Amino acid sequence: MKKILILALALASVGAAQAESFKEGRLSNFVRLTNGGGRYENARWSPDGKRIAFTNYGYDNLYVIDSDGKNLKQVSSQTGVGFGFEWGKDSKQIVARERIKADKAKGIAHRSSVWSIGIDGKRERIIAERTRLSVADRRANARYMSIVQPSGVALSCEPAGLYVIDSKGVKKLINKGASFCAVLSPDGTKVAFNHGNNVCVIAIDGSGKKVLDRGFNPCWVNNSQIVYEKSTDNGHTYTSSDIFMINVDGSRCKALTATDNRMEMCPSVSADGNKIVFTSFNDGQVYVADFK
């Protein structure tokens, strides 16, 4: 438990720097950053807004690119490294999990080592721990992995529910049932997360849970607004996806995208609140847009 808390304290509170200005919900000036060399997802801004990290579809390998699309660099080639990673405070390192698959013949269970990965490619292992995944689907499996959040509080997403681990190492259940994609608000008082197919918000003490909308991958804009992906599928592949914004009280739900040529997914808001990065399922590329 102490190791988890040390890792949590080592991570940056990215959201704390987000602007508190209330967004009207309008995107413009869409720019594609990647050139079609692969299929990508889970793009995330660095705290200083100068770089974006993202992964291959399926969460293997990790890349960093400048916010203007220059200097693309692969910083990790490991399995599962692209899920649940966090930028460091100085925007020069990423804390990420690398998963080792189970080998029943050798009696080896799933294991996940946690590493500090510099944007220069230098690596340092922080901890190694065992992780048991509970469901069959690959993407769902990744979402159920425990996630260590920044700002000194650890959030653990487990099949039994969503837990908060405080600075003393006390683990508290705040939401029963399978929870994933949990992220703290900039002020650290609330958690946005998925409970099943729904985007929810709950106070850090477990009170005041509110189901906001059907959707996935919530991201805080400020302490009062959230952006998220609303996608549909036919059981085999995605059939539609757009980015939405909603107030944490459930009001003013608004579509930010409604395009025919893209399925926008995995939104991330820059620290100053002025830009959104996302990936498109159609071509698997990373895009940036101005956010007002």
N, C-alpha and C positions, 0 to 999 in steps of 0.2 A: 504493500500500500504506500509506504514512504517513497518508493521509487516512482510510483505513478504521480505522486504529488510533486516530487522534484521536477519531473518532466513537465507537469502542468505549469509550475512556476517559471520554468525556463522558456516557455512559449510567450509570444507577444500577445497583448490584448489588441488585436487588429481592430475590432469593432469599436473600441473606445474612442478612436480618432474619427469615427464617422460623423459627418455633419448632421446636426439635428434639424436642419431646415426641412420643412414639410414639402414633399414632392407632389407635383400635380399629376405626374404619370405620363410622360411623353418622351419617346426615344427618337433620335435623329442621327444623321451622319454615320450610317453603318459602314464599318470597314472590316474586311476579312484579313486576319493576321497571318494565317497559315496558308500554304500553297498546294495542299492536296497530297502531301507525302504520306499521309496516314489518316486514320480515323481517331478523333480525340473526344475527351469529355472531362468534366470536373475542373474547369479552369478557375483559378483563384488569384486575386490581386495580391501583390506584395503590400506591406503597410505603407511604403513610401509612394506607391502608385506608379513606380517606374517599370515594374516587371509583372509578368503573369506566368504562373506555373500551371501545367495541365498534364494529363495522362492519356495513354492510348485507351480506346474503348475496351473495357474489361479491366481497367485499373493497373495494367502492367506498364512499366517504364514511366519515367518522369522527365518532363521538359520544362525549360524556362525560356521565355522570349521577352524582349523589350516591348513596352506598351505601344510602340510604333511599328511593331512587326519585324524589327531587325534583331540580329544576333540570337537566332534560335539555337539552343544547346540542350542536348540530352544529358541529364545529371545522374540518372539512375536507370538501370536496365532490369530491375528486380520485379518479382511477382507481387502483385497487390500493393505496390508502393504508392499508387495514385489515389487510394481511398483514405479519407480522413487525415490527410497531411495538413500541417499548419506552417505558415511562414514565421520565421524568427523576427524578433523585434527590430533588428538592424537591416532586415530585408536582404541579407546575404546568406542566409541558411534556411533550410526547410527541415522540420522534424516530421518523419514519416515512418510508416510501418512496412516491413517487408515480410511477406508470408511464405512459409515453407510448407508444402503440401504433406499430408499424412502418407505414411508408407506402412500399411498394416502388416506386411510380411516381415518388416524389420522392427515392428512394434513402436513406430514413431508416430506421435500425434501431431496435429496441426501446431505449428509454432510460429510466432511472430516476433521478430527482432525490431527494435525501435532505433532509428539512426538519425543523427544530425547530418544533413547533406548540404554542403556548401554549393553556391551557384558556380563555384570554380571546380566542382566535382570532388572536392575533398570530403571524406566520410569519417564519421566517428560513431561507433555503436554506443547507445545510451543504456538500453536494457534489452534483455531477451525474456520473453514470457510465452507461455502456452495459451492458445486460443482455440476453443471448440466452437465450430459453427453449427447451426442448428437446423437449417433448411436446405433444400436441394438446389434451388435455383442460384446460379452463380452471382447474379447482380444482387439478389436479395441477401445472399450470404454475406457479401461485402458490406451491405448496409447494417447488418446486425453485429459487426465487429465493434468492440468497445472503442470509443472515441475519447481521447483526452483533449479537452478544450483549453484555450488560453485563459489568462487572467487569474490563475491560481485556483480555479475550481475545475475538478474533473467531472465530466459527464460520461456515464457508462450506459450504453444502449444494449440491452440484453433481451432475450426472449421473454423473460418474466416482467420486464418493464424498464423504465428510465430511472436511473439512479443519479444522485448528486453526491460527490465525495468532497467534504469540506476540508479546510486547512489542517484540521486535527486528525484527518483520516477517517472520519465518521461517514459511513455510507447510508444514504437515505433514499428510499423508494418514493418518487414523486408522481409516477404514472404507471398504473398496472397495464400489462399487455405489451406485446412486441412493439418497440419504439425504435426509431432510427432517424438519421439526419438531424441530430440535435445540435443547436448552436445557441450560445448565450447572447442576450441583447447587449448593446454597447455599454449600458450602465450596470450590467451584471445582475439585474433584478428579475429577469424573465428568461424563459427558454422557449424557442420555437423548435418544433420537431414534427416528425411524421408519426401518427398512430394509425397503422393500416394505410389506407389511401387518403387520409385526411391530414391537412396541415393544421397544427394546433399550437396554442400558446399557453404557458402555465407559469405561475410565479415560481421562483427558485425554491420556495418552501413547500411547494406542492399544492398551493391553493389557487383558486380562480381559473381552473382550466377552461379554455374556450376553443371549440372547433371552428376554424375560420372558413375552410373551403376544401373541396377535393383537390389534391395536388401533391407535389413532391419537391424536395430540395429547397426548403425555405432559406432565405438569406435576409438579414436585417438591413434596412435602409437607414434607419435611425431607431430611436426607442419606441416609435409609434407606428412604423410602417414596415411591411415585409414584402419582398418579391419572391416569387416561386414559379415553378413549372407546372402547367396543367396539361398532362399528356394522356393519350388513350392508346390502346393496343388491341390486337385481335387474337391474342394468345401466342402469337409467333413473332410479331414485330410491331413497332410503333406505327400508328396510323395518323396521329396528329399530335402537335405539341406547340404551345405558346407560353409566353411569360406574362404573368399577372402581378398586380400589386394590390394589397389590401391593408386597411388600418387594423391594428391589433384588437380593436373593439368589434371587428367584423364588418365595419361599414366601408363604403366606397371601394368595392371590388372593381378593378378596372383592368382590361386587357392592354398590355403594353405592346404586344405584337399580334399581327393578324395577316401573315404573309402566305402566299401560295407556293413559294419556292423554297421555304425553309421550315423546319420543325425546331424551334428554339428551345433549348434545354439547359439545365445546370447554370442558372444565373448567379453572378457574383457582382456586388456593388463595390466600387472603389472606396478607399478610406475617406476621400473628400465628398463622396456621394454624387459625384458629377458624371460618372461613367458606369456602364454595365458591360461585363464580358459574359459571353455565353457560347455554347457550341450548337451546331445545327446537325440534327440526326440525318438529314438528307445527304449531305456531303461529308459530314464528320469533321468540319473545320471550325476554327475558333474565330469569333467575331467580337468587335467592340462597338459600342454606340454611346453617344452623348445622352445623358439622363437629366431631365428637368421635371 
